[in-house]
């Protein structure tokens, strides 16, 4: 009897966990512009986070680097100057 009770509880718990998963409606992938805007916003909100352009790819699109560090953190130039 005890085994049946435990099995039943596990079955109910599993069903609840499956139903608790979020369901997405429509397009769930943000556009490139939305992602860059969000990272820029995060960089503005938090002193230790910054979004930087570090170059361009083959088609001329900017390559971004998101840095999280204490304070304002290092820049790519300061890292290169330190020989790292």
Buried (B, 14 or more C-beta within 10 A) or exposed (E): EEEEEEEEEEEEEEEEEEEEEEEEEEEEEEEEEEEBEEBBEBBEEEEEBBBBEEEEEEEEEEEBEEBEEEEEBBBEEEEEEEEE
